[in-house]
Amino acid sequence: MTVLERVERSPDFAPHERYYWRYQFLLGEQVLVPLVRSWGLFAPGMRVFEFGCGEAGVLGAFARAGASWAVGADISEYRIEVGRRVAAACGLSLELERRDLLSEPIPPAWRAGFDLVLMRDVIEHLEDTERALAVVETLLAPGGAVLVTFPPYLSPFGGHQHLLQTRLGSLPWVHLVPRRLFAWIVGQSARPADQEEVQRLREIALTIGKFERALARCSMEIVHKQLYLLRPVFRFKFGLPSLKLPRVLWRTPLAELLALEALYVLRPGAKRV
């Protein structure tokens, strides 16, 4: 029985727990692990850390691919607990901990402990991009790399307005309307926590340009970059193929408006591409 079959057939997981873990695992197994392998950033025996791991499906894929030490941290105790239950059910060796990496001390064993650090769709939720990058750098072993993905704020759903689960929230670019109108749109949702998060993301507004300007003030530099019109994860969520944004558009305003995902590989002091 495969790992996915164990999770999908188990009565111990709610449907939404299976859904989130499943698409994370498939994204890791079929997209991220092969990608970082092709770039020479991951091989069996390497140590992998995931910053904001959620249910740790992506991290589970790296553990299955041979990571010798797979560690994840997230601020949600519930999501960490789900990840632990799935890992136990599947026999995956994961070390998962509820921790706010920006405000709580980094355990000494984690410092300079990892060959690869993953930040998948988390950095856009953090108010201080530079601080987040500095924390990530403390986790890297010599020669290590960081994989970062995020939806740029000016892109069709960069405001995470779909979290509101309303008709207006399903519209592309609706998060870019004037502030007072946006506040009214957010107020139509019956989900207080998601209302707060969508408003907070508007204040952070992490664009491609803002991210790269933060990088310019840090010691980490870009070794790989890719922008997507259709995100790789859409294959597992919606059955859609991934589609890259043509490189000729990367440095135009259209990149901010059209790229549904920005992907970067970073290394301290590496040569910028």
C-alpha positions as CSV (number, residue, x, y, z in Angstrom):
1,M,0.0,0.0,0.0
2,T,1.4,3.4,-1.0
3,V,1.7,6.4,1.4
4,L,-1.3,8.1,-0.3
5,E,-3.4,5.0,-0.1
6,R,-2.7,4.7,3.7
7,V,-3.9,8.3,4.2
8,E,-6.9,8.1,1.9
9,R,-8.2,4.8,3.3
10,S,-7.6,5.6,7.0
11,P,-10.7,6.5,9.0
12,D,-8.5,8.6,11.3
13,F,-8.4,11.7,9.1
14,A,-11.1,14.2,8.2
15,P,-11.7,14.9,4.5
16,H,-10.1,18.3,4.7
17,E,-7.0,16.8,6.4
18,R,-6.6,14.3,3.6
19,Y,-7.1,17.0,1.0
20,Y,-4.4,19.3,2.3
21,W,-1.8,16.6,3.0
22,R,-2.5,14.9,-0.3
23,Y,-1.8,17.9,-2.5
24,Q,1.2,18.9,-0.5
25,F,2.7,15.4,-0.8
26,L,2.0,15.2,-4.5
27,L,3.5,18.6,-5.1
28,G,6.6,17.6,-3.2
29,E,6.9,14.1,-4.8
30,Q,6.2,15.0,-8.4
31,V,7.4,18.7,-8.7
32,L,9.7,20.0,-6.0
33,V,11.8,16.9,-5.3
34,P,12.6,16.4,-9.0
35,L,13.2,20.1,-9.5
36,V,15.7,20.5,-6.8
37,R,17.4,17.2,-7.8
38,S,17.8,18.5,-11.3
39,W,19.5,21.6,-9.9
40,G,21.8,19.5,-7.7
41,L,20.3,20.9,-4.5
42,F,19.0,17.6,-3.1
43,A,20.1,14.0,-2.9
44,P,19.4,11.1,-0.5
45,G,21.1,11.7,2.9
46,M,20.7,15.5,2.9
47,R,19.0,17.3,5.7
48,V,15.8,19.3,4.9
49,F,13.9,21.9,6.9
50,E,10.5,23.3,6.0
51,F,9.6,26.8,7.4
52,G,5.8,27.0,7.7
53,C,5.3,23.3,6.9
54,G,1.5,23.1,7.6
55,E,0.5,19.4,7.5
56,A,4.0,18.6,6.3
57,G,3.0,16.8,3.1
58,V,5.8,18.4,1.1
59,L,8.3,17.5,3.8
60,G,7.0,14.0,3.8
61,A,7.8,13.7,0.1
62,F,11.4,14.7,0.9
63,A,11.6,12.2,3.7
64,R,10.4,9.5,1.3
65,A,13.0,10.6,-1.2
66,G,15.8,9.9,1.3
67,A,16.2,13.0,3.5
68,S,18.3,11.9,6.5
69,W,16.7,14.5,8.7
70,A,13.4,16.1,7.9
71,V,12.3,18.9,10.2
72,G,9.3,21.2,10.0
73,A,8.0,24.1,12.0
74,D,4.6,25.9,11.8
75,I,2.7,28.4,14.0
76,S,-0.4,26.2,13.9
77,E,-0.5,23.5,16.6
78,Y,-3.5,21.9,14.8
79,R,-1.7,21.6,11.5
80,I,1.5,20.2,13.2
81,E,-0.7,17.7,15.0
82,V,-2.2,16.5,11.7
83,G,1.2,16.2,10.2
84,R,2.4,14.1,13.1
85,R,-0.6,11.8,12.8
86,V,-0.1,11.3,9.1
87,A,3.6,10.7,9.5
88,A,2.9,8.1,12.2
89,A,0.3,6.4,10.0
90,C,2.7,6.3,7.0
91,G,5.9,5.4,8.8
92,L,7.5,8.7,7.8
93,S,10.4,9.9,9.9
94,L,9.5,13.6,10.5
95,E,10.4,16.0,13.3
96,L,7.6,18.5,13.6
97,E,7.3,21.4,16.0
98,R,4.9,24.2,16.7
99,R,7.2,27.3,16.7
100,D,7.1,30.9,15.6
101,L,10.5,31.2,14.0
102,L,10.4,35.0,13.9
103,S,9.7,35.5,17.6
104,E,10.9,32.4,19.4
105,P,14.5,31.2,19.7
106,I,15.9,28.8,17.1
107,P,16.9,25.5,18.8
108,P,20.7,25.2,18.8
109,A,20.5,21.8,17.0
110,W,18.8,23.5,14.0
111,R,21.4,26.2,13.5
112,A,23.5,25.6,10.5
113,G,21.9,22.1,10.4
114,F,20.3,21.8,7.0
115,D,21.3,21.4,3.4
116,L,17.9,22.6,2.0
117,V,15.3,24.9,3.6
118,L,11.8,25.1,2.0
119,M,9.6,28.2,2.3
120,R,6.5,27.3,0.3
121,D,3.8,29.9,0.3
122,V,4.7,31.3,3.7
123,I,6.9,34.4,3.2
124,E,4.0,36.5,1.9
125,H,2.3,36.1,5.3
126,L,5.3,37.5,7.2
127,E,5.5,41.2,8.0
128,D,9.3,41.4,7.9
129,T,10.7,39.8,4.8
130,E,14.3,40.6,5.6
131,R,14.0,39.2,9.1
132,A,12.5,36.0,7.7
133,L,15.4,35.6,5.2
134,A,17.9,36.2,8.0
135,V,16.3,33.5,10.2
136,V,16.4,31.1,7.3
137,E,20.0,31.8,6.7
138,T,20.8,30.7,10.3
139,L,19.4,27.3,9.5
140,L,21.6,26.7,6.5
141,A,24.7,24.4,6.6
142,P,27.6,25.6,4.5
143,G,26.7,25.2,0.9
144,G,23.0,24.9,1.7
145,A,20.2,26.5,-0.4
146,V,16.7,27.9,0.2
147,L,13.7,27.2,-2.0
148,V,11.1,30.0,-1.8
149,T,7.7,30.2,-3.5
150,F,4.9,32.7,-3.1
151,P,2.0,34.3,-5.1
152,P,3.0,37.9,-5.9
153,Y,0.5,40.3,-4.3
154,L,-0.5,42.1,-7.6
155,S,-1.3,38.8,-9.3
156,P,-5.0,37.8,-9.8
157,F,-5.3,36.1,-6.4
158,G,-2.3,37.4,-4.7
159,G,-4.5,38.9,-1.9
160,H,-5.7,35.4,-0.9
161,Q,-9.2,36.8,-1.3
162,H,-10.5,33.3,-2.1
163,L,-10.2,32.6,1.7
164,L,-13.2,34.8,2.2
165,Q,-15.4,32.1,0.4
166,T,-17.7,34.7,-1.1
167,R,-18.7,35.5,-4.7
168,L,-16.8,38.8,-4.7
169,G,-13.8,37.0,-3.1
170,S,-13.6,34.6,-6.0
171,L,-12.9,37.5,-8.4
172,P,-9.4,38.0,-9.7
173,W,-7.7,41.3,-8.7
174,V,-10.5,42.3,-6.5
175,H,-8.0,42.8,-3.7
176,L,-6.6,45.8,-5.6
177,V,-9.7,47.9,-5.4
178,P,-9.6,51.1,-3.2
179,R,-9.2,50.4,0.5
180,R,-12.7,51.3,1.7
181,L,-14.3,49.2,-1.0
182,F,-12.0,46.3,-0.2
183,A,-12.9,46.6,3.5
184,W,-16.6,46.3,2.6
185,I,-15.9,43.3,0.4
186,V,-13.9,41.6,3.2
187,G,-16.8,42.4,5.6
188,Q,-19.2,40.2,3.6
189,S,-17.4,37.1,4.7
190,A,-18.5,35.1,7.7
191,R,-14.9,34.0,8.4
192,P,-13.4,36.4,11.0
193,A,-9.9,34.8,11.0
194,D,-9.7,34.9,7.2
195,Q,-11.0,38.4,7.1
196,E,-8.1,39.4,9.4
197,E,-5.6,37.5,7.3
198,V,-6.7,39.0,4.0
199,Q,-6.5,42.5,5.5
200,R,-3.1,41.8,6.9
201,L,-1.8,40.5,3.5
202,R,-2.9,43.8,2.0
203,E,-0.6,45.6,4.4
204,I,2.3,43.3,3.7
205,A,1.7,43.3,-0.1
206,L,4.7,41.2,-1.1
207,T,5.4,41.7,-4.8
208,I,8.2,40.3,-6.9
209,G,9.9,43.7,-6.7
210,K,9.5,44.0,-3.0
211,F,10.9,40.6,-2.4
212,E,13.9,41.2,-4.6
213,R,14.6,44.6,-3.0
214,A,14.6,42.8,0.4
215,L,17.0,40.3,-1.0
216,A,19.3,43.1,-2.2
217,R,19.6,44.2,1.5
218,C,20.5,40.6,2.6
219,S,23.5,38.4,2.1
220,M,21.5,35.8,0.2
221,E,21.3,36.0,-3.6
222,I,19.4,34.3,-6.4
223,V,20.7,31.2,-8.2
224,H,17.5,30.2,-9.8
225,K,14.3,32.0,-10.6
226,Q,11.0,31.0,-12.3
227,L,7.7,32.8,-12.7
228,Y,4.5,30.8,-13.5
229,L,1.3,31.8,-15.2
230,L,-0.3,28.6,-13.8
231,R,1.2,27.3,-10.6
232,P,2.5,23.7,-10.5
233,V,0.2,23.0,-7.5
234,F,-2.8,23.6,-9.7
235,R,-2.2,20.2,-11.2
236,F,-3.2,18.6,-7.9
237,K,-5.9,21.1,-6.9
238,F,-7.7,21.6,-10.2
239,G,-6.2,19.3,-12.8
240,L,-4.5,22.1,-14.7
241,P,-1.0,21.9,-16.2
242,S,1.7,24.3,-15.0
243,L,2.6,27.1,-17.4
244,K,5.7,29.3,-17.1
245,L,5.6,33.0,-17.7
246,P,7.8,33.8,-20.7
247,R,11.2,35.2,-19.6
248,V,10.9,38.2,-21.8
249,L,8.1,39.5,-19.5
250,W,10.0,39.0,-16.2
251,R,11.1,42.6,-15.9
252,T,7.9,44.2,-17.1
253,P,4.9,45.3,-15.1
254,L,3.0,42.4,-16.6
255,A,5.1,40.0,-14.5
256,E,3.6,41.4,-11.3
257,L,0.1,41.2,-12.7
258,L,0.2,37.8,-14.3
259,A,2.6,35.6,-12.4
260,L,0.6,33.4,-10.1
261,E,3.8,32.1,-8.5
262,A,7.3,33.3,-8.1
263,L,9.9,30.6,-7.3
264,Y,13.4,31.3,-6.2
265,V,16.5,29.3,-5.1
266,L,18.8,31.4,-2.9
267,R,22.2,30.9,-1.5
268,P,24.3,33.1,0.8
269,G,26.8,35.1,-1.2
270,A,25.9,33.2,-4.5
271,K,26.3,34.8,-7.9
272,R,23.1,36.5,-8.9
273,V,21.4,35.2,-12.1
